[in-house]
Amino acid sequence: MPMNAPLPARLQPVQRQHIEHIFQLGDGLDKSHLPAKQTIRNSWLRCLNEYQLDPTQPRPARVVPQQTLIEHRESVDELLHVARAGVDQLYSQIATLGYVLLLTDHRGITVEFRGNTDQDQQLRKAGLYLGADWDERFAGTCAVGTCLHDRQAIICHREEHFDASHIALTCTAAPITDPQGNVMAVLDISALHSPTQHESQNFSLSLVTLYARMIEDAYFLQRYRDCLMVRLDTSREFVHVNGRGLIAIEENGQIIAANAVGRELLANHHQRWPPWSAISTTHLSELFECDIADVLNINSAVDDQLRAFRARADSVIYFISLLEPRRPRTAERLQAPTNSLPEPLAHLGGDDPAMRKVQKLAERLRNEISVNVLISGETGTGKEIVARALHNSGHRSEGPFIAVNCAAIPESLIESELFGYEPGAFTGGRVKGMRGLIPQANGGTLFLDEIGDMPLSLQTRLLRVLSEREVMPLGASTPIHVDMRVITASHRNIEALIERGEFREDLYYRLNGAQLSLPTLRERADKLYVIRRVFNDLVCARAANETPRLRADAISALLAYAWPGNIRQLKNALAFALATAENNEITVEDLPEQCLSQRITRQPIHHAEAKSSEPSQQLVSLLRDHHWNVSAVARILGISRPTVYRQMQRQGIVPPNWRT
Ligand SMILES: Nc1ncnc2c1ncn2[C@@H]1O[C@H](COP(=O)(O)OP(=O)(O)OP(=O)(O)O)[C@@H](O)[C@H]1O
């Protein structure tokens, strides 16, 4: 944009000179009186060429209308709440030096302001005011707008401003980023007048950067207050008071989010070990040479409540302290990842491959009521829970769900219980007779648990019911039609029973229209999800006012135990802890004694490369046993996931679902 029009007469000489300088830069001249900083030069050129701002027409500051301001403030409500204390503290340090403070949102609108009310008129005119718009596209080069554009802290001192109406101001701004690294606000301190030297503002830059980081971290802590968090620093003395890195983690070590320092560590790590699989989550034990159990036990096991671990990317030692959640997890945080499933099925598991297979198959079967489903799995793995979820997710969920434990009913009564009987059908029966459990399931689901314990004679009758969909109660002369879905479960190996002649093969094939095989708790990769869900269910079932929480050391022990009794045993252990714990926090001390023994033993492999020369069979069988869940295998071996991938690559191991 050439300077072809005469300048307005109202402009002062210093403003005229400033405008000339801008045009000189626009014309590609490189004079010594032009701004030295490249960021400022780039911004001036943007203002001229991209935003088409006319430097000969200085504009008064724009303050948005009240209603617009309210909307902008509402959009950063959570941040404003967290930032208030920091804003007041910073202002108390700069007020006597003649500075004002602005906090803007990511669009450059001033949503919080501190300044001297005696200077109200002057400040408003200069745009140092609540509601002032400091977007670079409108206001030209300025601390807030250029900071938003460049995403970095900046001093914009006097004639570095683009608009000639701002050249008396000195402004210093720093970005405040959200946990994803997006700029969500800018903190700025400005003065109407200042010494001419640029260096006079260097201290402002340090101060505003420091407070921006403190506000950012306060926001991070607030955002992830329900999560376990590690605080880290390279200095042992500082980690508790001002540890610079913050990383929110799941109790199994999976990283949820990190502040700027933590994100930098993650970026270093991924630069060295780029995630080459689709799995994008990283575990803390991949970043540091640590076992997650050691991290979870920091608060209970070590006197000064911190531990040192080496970062894998650059071998720097970090001191780590553990911040436990202030509040227990909310149901919302328990949301299972497979959320495209109907709710009852989604709640069955977190992210376990075997369980996901069960959930997906169950989803396909939920309305296929003519397909009989057999659920297999060790005792306590949740077979009945899965049967109920299948029923509740189908279009007959309003119908009855009748559960029958074939092993619990005495053999002599099982027939009458199942089929029912007419009045006077046998001595000792009820006078009015009884409607059997099978007829009661009409319109809904009959769940026959422990089907392997059904006597052979009854198996024959059940087979008839299944093929004819009719029941003949004892003593009746006409059959009752039943329309039901049949789900059976067994923890026994029915094929072995068939071989021994204890179970009818034809009945087995009739019942086994589809099979859902439940994994044991010890092999589930979503053990943490199960622990939280069972704990949450128990807490919700209690009438107590206060909500107890599970401490990290307890979770660490629960994750390490082998759970021969599966989810039922876990539930009993947690119920015991809830009933006997002295206060509202369940620690490892509150768990039943047996949970602290029988831990899953780790393989004696500690160094990532130590295994490279071993035969691949051990790794293959571990991977197979864990349904090719590399994260689970990495945890068991105590090595990082990339190391497992590298070993797989080196040994030519290819998961079945990658083979073409
Ligand atoms: N996904 C789950 N979420 C919460 N609790 C669960 C889950 N799965 C199972 N449970 C709980 O674990 C206990 C055992 O579950 P369930 O009775 O369904 O197991 P099962 O495999 O049928 O056992 P069995 O073979 O002994 O009959 C129950 O108290 C149930 O509430």
Ligand as a Chemical Component Dictionary entry (heavy atoms), coordinates in Angstrom:
data_LIG
# 
_chem_comp.id                   LIG 
_chem_comp.type                 NON-POLYMER 
_chem_comp.pdbx_formal_charge   0 
_chem_comp.three_letter_code    LIG 
# 
loop_
_chem_comp_atom.comp_id 
_chem_comp_atom.atom_id 
_chem_comp_atom.alt_atom_id 
_chem_comp_atom.type_symbol 
_chem_comp_atom.charge 
_chem_comp_atom.model_Cartn_x 
_chem_comp_atom.model_Cartn_y 
_chem_comp_atom.model_Cartn_z 
_chem_comp_atom.pdbx_ordinal 
LIG N1  N1  N 0 -18.781 -55.764 34.156 1  
LIG C1  C1  C 0 -19.097 -55.816 35.445 2  
LIG N2  N2  N 0 -19.261 -54.665 36.127 3  
LIG C2  C2  C 0 -19.567 -54.691 37.441 4  
LIG N3  N3  N 0 -19.751 -55.819 38.172 5  
LIG C3  C3  C 0 -19.615 -56.981 37.546 6  
LIG C4  C4  C 0 -19.275 -57.052 36.154 7  
LIG N4  N4  N 0 -19.185 -58.335 35.813 8  
LIG C5  C5  C 0 -19.444 -59.046 36.929 9  
LIG N5  N5  N 0 -19.709 -58.238 37.970 10 
LIG C6  C6  C 0 -20.049 -58.628 39.337 11 
LIG O1  O1  O 0 -19.285 -59.780 39.668 12 
LIG C7  C7  C 0 -20.080 -60.749 40.338 13 
LIG C8  C8  C 0 -20.049 -62.045 39.548 14 
LIG O2  O2  O 0 -20.729 -61.847 38.322 15 
LIG P1  P1  P 0 -21.632 -62.985 37.676 16 
LIG O3  O3  O 0 -22.525 -63.599 38.701 17 
LIG O4  O4  O 0 -22.275 -62.418 36.475 18 
LIG O5  O5  O 0 -20.482 -64.007 37.289 19 
LIG P2  P2  P 0 -20.662 -65.475 36.716 20 
LIG O6  O6  O 0 -19.592 -65.627 35.697 21 
LIG O7  O7  O 0 -22.068 -65.655 36.266 22 
LIG O8  O8  O 0 -20.314 -66.337 37.966 23 
LIG P3  P3  P 0 -20.660 -67.912 38.195 24 
LIG O9  O9  O 0 -19.939 -68.682 37.127 25 
LIG O10 O10 O 0 -20.077 -68.179 39.535 26 
LIG O11 O11 O 0 -22.135 -68.013 38.124 27 
LIG C9  C9  C 0 -21.463 -60.174 40.451 28 
LIG O12 O12 O 0 -21.627 -59.637 41.744 29 
LIG C10 C10 C 0 -21.500 -59.062 39.432 30 
LIG O13 O13 O 0 -22.308 -58.012 39.887 31 
# 
loop_
_chem_comp_bond.comp_id 
_chem_comp_bond.atom_id_1 
_chem_comp_bond.atom_id_2 
_chem_comp_bond.value_order 
_chem_comp_bond.pdbx_ordinal 
LIG N1  C1  SING 1  
LIG C1  N2  SING 2  
LIG C1  C4  DOUB 3  
LIG N2  C2  DOUB 4  
LIG C2  N3  SING 5  
LIG N3  C3  DOUB 6  
LIG C3  C4  SING 7  
LIG C3  N5  SING 8  
LIG C4  N4  SING 9  
LIG N4  C5  DOUB 10 
LIG C5  N5  SING 11 
LIG N5  C6  SING 12 
LIG C6  O1  SING 13 
LIG C6  C10 SING 14 
LIG O1  C7  SING 15 
LIG C7  C8  SING 16 
LIG C7  C9  SING 17 
LIG C8  O2  SING 18 
LIG O2  P1  SING 19 
LIG P1  O3  DOUB 20 
LIG P1  O4  SING 21 
LIG P1  O5  SING 22 
LIG O5  P2  SING 23 
LIG P2  O6  DOUB 24 
LIG P2  O7  SING 25 
LIG P2  O8  SING 26 
LIG O8  P3  SING 27 
LIG P3  O9  DOUB 28 
LIG P3  O10 SING 29 
LIG P3  O11 SING 30 
LIG C9  O12 SING 31 
LIG C9  C10 SING 32 
LIG C10 O13 SING 33 
# 
